[in-house]
């Protein structure tokens, strides 16, 4: 369960819009990295806003300073591979210095000192890696490497650091051997990996370092308060409006190379037809037409080079997957809709009791809204509620019997959309309560009378269902409006963040001020109509099924400095009563009976047991035979990655999908019985 976390390099990014001024190779060398012109002013306003506006009203004190240093060090060296214990001890002694810098509004010096030390240690450790890649290793020894970051310790001496990296390289070679990569190719790949990592870290700009350090400071208050640099803010806005200009390709980083992860359907690259998934991008044209090498370039820099206005041309030198010969493609950028994040629907038919049931399935990956389009009142601006309402109208035209809303991969988004979407399923009443730092509570009601769908509703949820998803699921559960099915509980993010534009704070009277990014700050906490917060605890499912996602450490409670659960007074609301305890018991028993005879669910249960067994190990063997045997049983990291990938692929007709449909039909059959016995009113909107 060891993964080499490359800062800013492991993410998948969109190749899209706008070029940056600083090109590859023009950023300052590591020894020359210095704060940007406005860094201290940005840091000052962030410090001021956090100390005065954050929900917790936590004093700007030594605890915040210590948390900041801890978080920053952890973001740089999560596996404790680079720093010495003496470095950590030195950084900790500087917490009072950092607190003083906070109070003066100048808090970047300590961050720069830590980062420069990190760069020094990276060079030293890469030297160890190169040394141990040149020697023969004995894989028959019963050695091991600590694989649990919490159990790992920082090296105290050079000898300890060297031994740790010797074992690290053995581990990396064994991983590649398990992937059928051996010999010179394995050595070459690992050499590229570590040399490339060092190179990219040295190319870190002042804006990126400021973002990392200020985010360490803001997450010292809670996990969701962050500083966004101008480029991060732009990416966030693109994601919310689901539209951009570009070629339409998802990129990922693999051992020094930029690789095409996915071609976006309907985008420029898709229509061009030549660029394929797993192709390597070797060069990209710069703003002056020159070709820029992308080997070891940070992923975000590659993205920025590819971005440009619709109608302009970008040149790409590509090494096709599995090939050696390089080819040059010219692709005209175009406007792309990020349809993978939109609501999508389909109708499934299933026979039971001599009749055919029709179930409408809606996959909702996020709660999105084009904020600018809404502000300008554009008639076609993107909105979750608008899109789902259209799907429901289509479902009604097709005479569906029930609706299943899949939120299993929905990490949240617009609070406004969560409220208005809930209103499509309830006639009137409170949807969410919001409490601010002063303890004042405001209730947000369904904005419109009437419902778009009054029939049976099933909501699928997982540990990845967070924030706005939990507002929706919590209200549906409180009203007894629908059945919540999935993991034991949702993610547990019950806080509300607001974006504060820093340019407006720094230059309030300058209409064309340059962008200085934004502070995403936690200002409020939300609560269900019944008074429960979803914070830390999430929304419990009415009906649970075994799932590996339920076992992963991805919940709010697994994050550093997460705020606790609490409860406020309930607000009056009229329950719909389409779900009750007796119904849940009946549906749970029917589902459990199917699961007991399902080879797929039995396989899931065995995988969960093996996952916990492997996860419980604090160390990983470096004996080749034992390593490969254990790897064959279950690779917990791979299983986690697989689950993320499956969730990102939208509606999948697997055994979970089939069980969700079966549960829905059981629900419909229960309603049929209720109608036959005169209990129609119990189920509200039975049609």
C-alpha positions in Angstrom: 0.0 0.0 0.0 2.8 2.4 -0.8 2.3 5.1 -3.4 4.8 7.7 -4.3 2.7 10.9 -4.2 4.0 13.4 -6.7 2.9 16.9 -5.8 0.7 18.4 -8.4 1.6 15.6 -10.8 -0.8 12.8 -10.1 -3.9 14.7 -11.0 -5.9 14.4 -14.2 -6.4 17.8 -15.8 -8.3 19.2 -18.7 -6.3 20.5 -21.7 -8.3 23.6 -22.3 -8.4 27.5 -22.3 -5.9 30.5 -21.8 -2.1 30.5 -21.9 0.2 31.6 -19.1 3.1 34.0 -19.5 5.7 31.9 -17.8 6.9 29.1 -20.0 8.7 25.9 -19.2 12.4 26.6 -18.5 11.8 30.3 -17.7 10.9 29.9 -14.0 13.6 30.6 -11.4 15.9 27.8 -10.2 15.4 26.3 -6.8 17.9 28.5 -5.0 16.4 31.6 -6.5 12.8 31.0 -5.6 11.5 34.1 -3.8 8.1 35.4 -2.9 6.1 37.1 -5.6 5.4 40.8 -5.7 2.1 40.5 -3.9 2.6 37.4 -1.9 2.9 39.0 1.5 -0.3 41.1 0.8 -2.2 38.0 -0.3 -0.9 36.1 2.8 -1.9 39.0 5.0 -5.5 39.2 3.7 -5.9 35.4 3.9 -4.7 35.5 7.5 -7.0 38.3 8.4 -10.1 36.7 6.8 -9.5 33.3 8.3 -9.0 34.7 11.8 -12.1 36.9 11.6 -14.6 35.2 9.3 -14.1 31.4 9.8 -17.0 29.4 11.2 -15.1 28.2 14.2 -13.8 31.6 15.3 -10.6 29.8 16.3 -8.1 32.2 17.7 -5.0 32.8 15.6 -2.7 31.1 18.1 0.2 28.7 18.5 -2.1 25.7 17.7 -2.9 27.1 14.3 0.8 27.8 13.7 1.7 24.3 14.7 -1.0 22.8 12.5 0.1 24.9 9.6 3.6 23.6 9.8 2.4 20.0 10.2 0.1 20.2 7.3 2.6 21.8 5.0 5.3 19.2 5.8 2.7 16.4 5.3 1.7 17.8 1.9 5.4 17.8 0.8 6.5 14.5 2.4 3.4 12.4 3.2 5.3 9.1 3.4 8.2 10.6 5.5 10.8 9.7 2.8 12.6 13.0 2.4 12.9 15.0 5.6 15.1 14.0 8.6 13.7 14.0 12.1 16.1 16.9 12.8 14.4 18.9 10.0 11.0 18.3 11.6 12.3 19.3 15.1 13.7 22.5 13.6 10.5 23.3 11.8 8.5 22.8 15.0 10.6 25.2 16.9 9.7 27.9 14.4 6.0 27.8 15.2 6.3 30.9 17.4 8.1 32.6 14.6 5.3 31.7 12.3 2.7 32.9 14.7 4.5 36.3 14.9 4.5 36.4 11.1 0.8 35.7 11.1 0.2 38.6 13.5 2.3 40.9 11.3 0.4 39.8 8.2 3.6 38.4 6.6 3.6 34.6 6.9 5.5 33.3 3.9 9.1 33.2 5.2 8.7 30.0 7.2 7.0 28.3 4.2 9.9 29.2 1.9 12.5 27.9 4.4 10.7 24.6 4.7 10.3 24.2 0.9 14.0 25.1 0.2 15.0 22.4 2.8 12.7 20.0 1.0 14.4 20.7 -2.3 17.7 20.0 -0.7 16.5 16.7 0.7 14.9 15.7 -2.7 18.3 16.1 -4.4 19.9 13.9 -1.7 17.3 11.2 -1.8 17.3 11.1 -5.6 21.0 10.5 -5.3 20.3 7.5 -3.1 17.7 6.3 -5.6 20.2 6.5 -8.5 22.8 4.7 -6.4 20.5 1.8 -5.6 19.2 1.5 -9.1 22.7 0.6 -10.2 23.1 -2.4 -7.8 21.8 -5.9 -7.8 19.3 -6.6 -5.0 18.7 -9.9 -3.2 14.9 -10.5 -3.4 15.1 -13.7 -1.4 15.8 -11.9 1.9 12.9 -11.6 4.4 13.1 -7.8 4.5 10.2 -5.5 4.6 9.3 -1.8 4.2 7.0 0.2 6.4 3.9 0.8 4.3 1.7 2.7 6.8 2.5 6.4 6.8 1.2 6.8 10.4 3.6 4.0 11.5 6.6 5.4 9.6 9.1 7.7 11.2 11.5 10.2 9.8 15.1 9.0 9.4 17.4 10.3 12.1 20.7 9.6 10.4 22.1 9.4 6.8 22.5 5.6 7.2 18.9 5.3 8.1 17.8 7.4 5.1 20.0 5.3 2.8 18.6 2.1 4.1 15.1 3.3 3.7 15.7 4.3 0.1 17.5 1.0 -0.6 14.3 -0.7 0.5 12.2 1.8 -1.4 13.9 1.0 -4.6 13.5 -2.8 -4.0 9.8 -2.2 -3.4 9.5 -0.1 -6.6 11.3 -2.8 -8.6 8.9 -5.5 -7.2 5.9 -3.4 -8.1 7.1 -3.1 -11.7 7.9 -6.8 -11.8 4.4 -7.5 -10.8 3.3 -5.3 -13.8 5.7 -7.4 -16.1 8.2 -4.6 -16.3 11.7 -5.8 -15.6 15.4 -5.3 -16.3 16.7 -2.2 -18.0 13.2 -0.8 -18.7 12.3 -0.9 -15.0 15.6 0.9 -14.1 15.0 3.4 -16.8 11.4 4.1 -15.7 12.3 4.6 -12.0 15.3 6.8 -13.0 12.9 9.0 -15.0 10.4 9.0 -12.1 12.7 10.3 -9.4 14.8 12.6 -11.6 11.7 14.0 -13.1 10.2 14.5 -9.6 13.2 16.5 -8.6 13.1 18.5 -11.8 9.4 19.4 -11.4 9.8 20.4 -7.8 12.6 22.8 -8.8 10.3 24.4 -11.3 7.8 25.3 -8.6 6.8 28.9 -9.0 6.1 31.4 -6.2 2.3 31.3 -7.0 2.2 27.5 -6.6 4.3 27.6 -3.4 2.1 30.3 -2.0 -1.0 28.2 -2.8 0.5 25.1 -1.0 1.6 27.1 2.1 -1.6 29.2 2.5 -3.7 26.1 2.0 -1.7 24.4 4.8 -2.6 27.5 6.9 -6.3 27.5 6.0 -6.7 23.7 6.4 -5.4 24.2 9.9 -8.9 25.5 10.6 -10.8 22.8 8.7 -10.1 20.5 5.7 -12.2 22.5 3.2 -10.9 26.1 3.6 -8.3 26.6 0.9 -6.5 29.3 -1.0 -6.9 29.1 -4.8 -4.3 30.6 -7.0 -5.5 32.4 -10.2 -5.1 29.2 -12.3 -6.8 27.0 -9.7 -9.7 29.5 -9.5 -10.0 29.4 -13.3 -10.2 25.6 -13.3 -12.8 25.7 -10.5 -15.0 28.1 -12.5 -14.6 25.9 -15.7 -15.8 22.9 -13.7 -18.9 24.7 -12.4 -20.0 26.0 -15.7 -19.2 22.7 -17.5 -17.9 24.5 -20.6 -14.5 25.5 -21.9 -12.5 26.2 -25.0 -9.8 23.6 -25.9 -9.1 20.3 -27.6 -11.1 18.1 -25.3 -8.6 15.7 -23.7 -8.0 14.5 -20.2 -4.3 14.3 -19.3 -2.4 12.3 -16.7 1.2 12.1 -15.6 3.1 8.8 -15.9 6.8 8.5 -14.9 7.9 11.8 -16.7 5.5 11.6 -19.6 2.2 13.4 -20.2 -0.3 10.8 -21.3 -3.8 11.1 -22.8 -6.1 9.6 -20.2 -9.4 10.1 -22.1 -10.8 11.9 -25.2 -13.9 13.9 -24.3 -16.8 12.8 -26.6 -17.7 15.6 -29.0 -14.6 17.6 -28.4 -12.1 18.9 -31.0 -9.7 15.9 -30.5 -12.6 13.5 -30.8 -13.8 15.0 -34.0 -10.2 15.1 -35.4 -9.9 11.4 -34.7 -6.2 11.0 -34.5 -5.4 11.5 -30.9 -6.1 8.4 -28.8 -6.1 7.4 -25.1 -2.7 6.3 -23.8 -0.9 8.4 -26.5 2.1 10.3 -25.1 2.4 14.1 -25.7 6.1 14.8 -26.5 5.9 18.4 -27.5 3.3 21.2 -27.5 3.4 24.5 -29.5 4.0 27.6 -27.3 2.4 31.0 -27.7 5.1 32.1 -30.3 4.8 28.9 -32.3 7.9 27.2 -30.9 7.6 23.5 -29.9 8.1 23.0 -26.2 9.3 19.7 -24.8 6.9 18.2 -22.2 9.1 15.4 -20.7 9.1 16.0 -16.9 6.9 19.1 -17.3 4.3 19.5 -14.6 0.9 18.5 -15.8 -0.6 21.9 -15.1 2.0 23.6 -17.3 1.2 21.2 -20.2 -2.5 22.1 -19.8 -1.7 25.8 -19.9 0.2 25.4 -23.1 -2.6 23.5 -24.8 -5.2 25.9 -23.7 -6.4 28.6 -26.2 -9.3 30.3 -27.7 -11.8 28.4 -29.9 -10.7 28.6 -33.5 -7.0 28.7 -32.8 -4.6 25.9 -33.7 -2.4 23.9 -31.3 0.4 21.7 -32.7 1.2 18.4 -30.8 4.0 16.0 -31.2 2.6 12.7 -30.3 4.1 9.2 -29.7 1.1 6.9 -30.3 0.4 4.2 -27.7 2.6 1.2 -28.3 4.5 2.9 -31.1 8.0 4.4 -31.5 7.5 6.8 -34.4 6.5 10.4 -33.4 3.7 12.2 -35.3 2.7 15.8 -35.4 -1.0 16.7 -35.2 -2.6 20.1 -35.7 -5.9 20.4 -33.9 -8.2 23.4 -34.0 -9.5 24.3 -30.5 -13.2 24.4 -30.0 -15.9 25.0 -27.4 -16.4 21.9 -25.4 -19.2 20.9 -23.1 -18.1 18.8 -20.1 -21.0 16.4 -20.6 -19.4 13.8 -18.3 -20.4 16.0 -15.3 -24.0 16.5 -16.5 -27.1 14.7 -15.3 -27.8 11.7 -17.6 -30.8 9.4 -17.7 -32.0 6.2 -19.1 -35.1 3.9 -18.7 -34.7 0.3 -17.6 -37.5 -2.3 -18.0 -37.8 -5.3 -15.7 -40.5 -8.0 -15.5 -42.1 -9.1 -12.2 -45.5 -10.4 -11.1 -46.6 -10.8 -14.7 -46.1 -7.2 -15.6 -43.2 -5.0 -16.9 -41.9 -2.3 -14.6 -40.2 0.8 -16.0 -37.5 2.5 -13.9 -36.0 5.8 -14.7 -32.3 6.1 -13.8 -30.6 9.5 -13.3 -26.8 9.6 -12.9 -25.9 12.9 -11.3 -22.1 13.4 -10.9 -22.2 16.9 -9.4 -24.4 19.9 -8.4 -23.4 22.3 -11.1 -24.5 25.8 -12.1 -23.1 28.3 -14.5 -22.9 31.2 -11.9 -22.1 33.8 -14.5 -24.9 32.6 -16.8 -27.3 32.7 -13.9 -26.2 36.2 -12.9 -26.7 37.5 -16.4 -30.0 35.6 -16.7 -28.9 33.7 -19.8 -31.8 31.5 -21.1 -29.6 28.4 -21.6 -27.2 28.5 -18.6 -26.2 25.2 -17.2 -28.1 24.0 -14.1 -28.5 20.7 -12.3 -32.2 21.4 -11.5 -33.0 22.4 -15.1 -31.4 19.3 -16.5 -33.0 16.9 -14.0 -36.4 18.5 -14.5 -36.1 17.8 -18.2 -35.2 14.1 -17.5 -38.2 13.8 -15.2 -40.5 15.2 -17.9 -39.1 12.6 -20.3 -39.5 9.9 -17.8 -43.2 10.8 -17.2 -43.8 10.8 -21.0 -42.4 7.3 -21.0 -44.6 6.2 -18.1 -41.9 5.2 -15.7 -43.0 3.7 -12.4 -40.2 4.9 -10.2 -37.0 7.0 -10.3 -33.6 6.1 -9.1 -31.2 9.0 -8.5 -27.5 7.9 -8.4 -25.4 10.2 -6.2 -22.6 7.6 -5.5 -19.9 9.7 -7.2 -21.4 13.1 -6.5 -19.0 15.2 -4.3 -21.3 18.2 -4.1 -21.2 21.6 -5.7 -23.8 24.4 -5.6 -25.9 24.7 -2.4 -28.6 26.6 -4.4 -28.9 23.7 -6.8 -29.2 21.2 -4.0 -32.1 23.1 -2.5 -33.9 23.6 -5.8 -33.3 20.0 -6.9 -34.9 18.8 -3.6 -37.9 21.0 -4.5 -38.5 18.9 -7.6 -39.5 16.0 -5.3 -41.3 17.8 -2.4 -44.2 20.2 -2.6 -43.1 22.7 0.0 -41.2 23.1 3.3 -37.6 23.5 4.6 -34.8 21.7 2.9 -31.7 22.8 4.9 -30.8 24.9 7.9 -27.6 26.9 7.9 -25.8 28.2 11.0 -23.1 30.9 10.8 -20.2 31.7 13.1 -22.4 33.9 15.3 -24.8 31.0 16.0 -27.6 32.5 13.9 -29.6 30.0 12.0 -31.4 30.5 8.7 -33.8 28.0 7.0 -33.9 27.6 3.3 -37.2 26.3 1.9 -38.2 24.7 -1.3 -38.3 27.8 -3.6 -41.3 26.7 -5.6 -44.6 25.0 -4.8 -45.4 21.8 -6.7 -43.4 18.7 -7.7 -41.8 17.5 -10.9 -42.0 13.8 -9.7 -44.4 12.6 -7.0 -43.8 8.9 -7.5 -41.5 6.4 -5.7 -37.9 7.6 -5.4 -34.7 5.7 -4.6 -31.4 7.5 -3.9 -28.1 5.7 -4.3 -25.3 7.1 -2.1 -21.7 6.2 -1.1 -18.9 7.5 1.0 -18.1 9.7 -2.0 -21.5 11.4 -1.8 -20.7 14.7 -0.1 -21.8 18.2 0.7 -24.8 19.2 -1.5 -25.5 15.5 -2.1 -25.9 15.1 1.6 -28.3 18.1 1.8 -30.5 16.4 -0.8 -30.3 12.9 0.7 -30.9 14.2 4.3 -34.0 16.1 3.3 -35.4 13.2 1.3 -34.8 11.0 4.3 -36.3 13.4 6.8 -39.5 13.8 4.7 -39.8 10.1 4.2 -39.8 11.0 0.5 -37.5 8.3 -0.8 -35.3 5.3 0.1 -31.5 5.9 0.6 -29.5 2.9 -0.5 -25.8 2.3 -0.5 -22.8 2.5 1.8 -23.3 2.7 5.6 -23.3 6.5 5.4 -22.4 9.4 3.1 -19.1 11.3 3.3 -19.9 13.6 6.2 -19.1 17.1 4.8 -21.6 19.4 6.5 -20.0 22.7 6.1 -20.6 25.6 3.6 -17.8 27.4 1.8 -17.8 30.8 0.1 -15.4 32.1 -2.5 -13.9 35.4 -1.6 -12.2 37.2 -4.5 -8.9 38.5 -3.1 -8.5 41.2 -5.8 -11.7 42.9 -4.5 -10.3 42.8 -1.0 -6.9 44.1 -2.0 -8.0 46.6 -4.6 -11.7 47.4 -3.8 -11.7 50.6 -6.0 -9.8 49.2 -9.0 -12.2 47.8 -11.6 -9.6 46.0 -13.7 -7.4 44.6 -10.9 -5.3 41.6 -11.8 -6.4 38.2 -10.4 -4.9 37.2 -7.0 -7.0 34.1 -6.7 -9.6 33.5 -4.1 -10.1 32.2 -0.6 -12.5 29.3 -0.2 -13.5 29.8 3.4 -15.9 27.8 5.7 -18.4 30.3 6.9 -21.4 28.2 7.8 -22.6 24.7 8.7 -25.7 23.1 7.4 -28.3 21.0 9.2 -31.1 18.7 8.1 -34.7 19.8 8.7 -34.7 17.4 11.7 -31.8 19.4 13.2 -29.0 16.8 12.7 -25.8 18.1 11.0 -24.4 15.9 8.3 -20.9 17.0 9.4 -18.6 14.1 10.3 -21.5 11.7 10.5 -23.0 11.9 7.1 -26.5 10.6 6.1 -27.0 6.9 7.1 -28.5 4.7 4.4 -31.9 3.2 5.0 -30.7 0.0 3.2 -27.0 -0.9 3.1 -25.2 -3.2 0.8 -21.6 -4.5 1.1 -19.1 -2.3 -0.8 -15.4 -1.7 -0.8 -16.0 2.0 -1.0 -17.6 1.7 2.4 -14.3 0.5 3.8 -12.0 3.2 2.3 -10.6 6.0 4.5 -12.2 8.7 2.4 -14.8 10.1 4.8 -14.8 13.5 6.5 -13.9 11.8 9.7 -10.7 10.5 8.1 -9.4 14.1 7.4 -7.1 16.1 9.6 -8.8 18.8 11.7 -12.4 17.9 10.6 -15.1 19.7 12.6 -17.3 17.6 14.9 -20.9 16.6 14.5 -23.5 18.6 16.4 -27.2 19.2 16.4 -29.7 22.1 16.5 -33.4 22.4 16.9 -35.6 20.9 14.3 -37.9 23.1 12.1 -41.5 22.2 11.4 -42.1 20.2 8.2 -44.8 17.9 6.9 -43.6 14.4 6.3 -44.6 12.7 3.0 -44.5 9.3 4.6 -43.6 7.2 1.5 -40.9 5.4 3.6 -41.3 3.9 7.1 -39.4 1.4 9.3 -41.5 -1.5 8.4 -41.0 -1.0 4.7 -37.3 -0.6 5.2 -37.2 -3.9 7.1 -39.0 -5.7 4.3 -36.9 -4.3 1.5 -33.7 -5.1 3.5 -34.7 -8.7 4.0 -35.5 -9.2 0.3 -32.2 -7.6 -0.7 -30.2 -9.7 1.8 -31.8 -12.8 0.5 -30.6 -12.0 -3.0 -27.1 -11.1 -1.9 -26.7 -14.5 -0.1 -27.1 -16.3 -3.4 -25.1 -13.8 -5.5 -21.6 -14.8 -6.5 -20.8 -11.1 -7.1 -21.7 -10.0 -3.6 -19.9 -12.9 -2.1 -16.8 -11.9 -4.0 -17.2 -8.4 -2.7 -17.4 -9.7 0.9 -14.2 -11.7 0.4 -12.5 -8.7 -1.1 -13.5 -6.6 1.9 -12.0 -9.2 4.3 -8.7 -9.3 2.3 -8.6 -5.5 2.0 -8.8 -5.2 5.8 -6.2 -7.9 6.3 -3.8 -6.2 4.0 -4.6 -2.7 5.2 -3.9 -3.8 8.8 -0.3 -4.6 7.9 2.1 -1.9 8.9 4.8 -3.3 6.6 5.1 -4.9 3.2 7.4 -7.8 2.5 10.3 -7.3 0.1 10.7 -11.1 -0.5 9.8 -11.5 -4.1 7.9 -14.8 -3.8 5.8 -13.5 -0.8 5.3 -10.1 -2.4 3.9 -11.5 -5.7 1.7 -14.0 -3.8 0.2 -11.2 -1.6 -0.1 -8.9 -4.6 -2.0 -11.6 -6.5 -4.5 -11.9 -3.7 -5.5 -8.3 -3.4 -3.7 -5.0 -4.1 -5.5 -2.5 -1.8 -4.1 0.5 -3.7 -5.2 -0.9 -7.1 -8.6 -1.8 -5.7 -9.0 1.8 -4.4 -7.9 3.2 -7.8 -10.3 0.8 -9.6 -13.2 2.0 -7.4 -12.4 5.7 -8.2 -12.2 4.8 -11.9 -15.5 2.9 -11.9 -17.3 5.8 -10.1 -16.0 8.2 -12.8 -17.4 6.1 -15.7 -21.0 7.0 -15.0 -24.0 4.5 -15.1 -22.6 1.0 -15.2 -24.9 -2.0 -15.6 -23.2 -4.2 -13.0 -24.6 -6.2 -10.1 -25.0 -3.1 -8.0 -27.1 -1.5 -10.7 -29.2 -4.7 -11.0 -29.7 -4.8 -7.2 -30.7 -1.2 -7.1 -33.4 -1.9 -9.8 -34.5 -5.0 -7.9 -34.9 -3.0 -4.7 -36.9 -0.4 -6.6 -39.2 -3.1 -8.0 -39.6 -4.6 -4.5 -40.6 -1.1 -3.4 -43.1 -0.8 -6.2 -44.6 -4.2 -5.4 -45.0 -3.1 -1.8 -47.0 -0.1 -3.0 -49.1 -2.4 -5.1 -49.9 -4.4 -2.0 -50.7 -1.2 -0.1 -53.1 -0.2 -2.8 -54.8 -3.6 -2.7 -55.2 -3.3 1.0 -56.4 0.3 1.1 -53.2 1.8 2.4 -52.6 4.2 -0.6 -52.4 7.3 1.6 -49.5 5.8 3.4 -47.5 6.1 0.3 -48.3 9.7 -0.6 -47.7 10.1 -4.3 -48.6 6.6 -5.4 -49.9 7.1 -9.0 
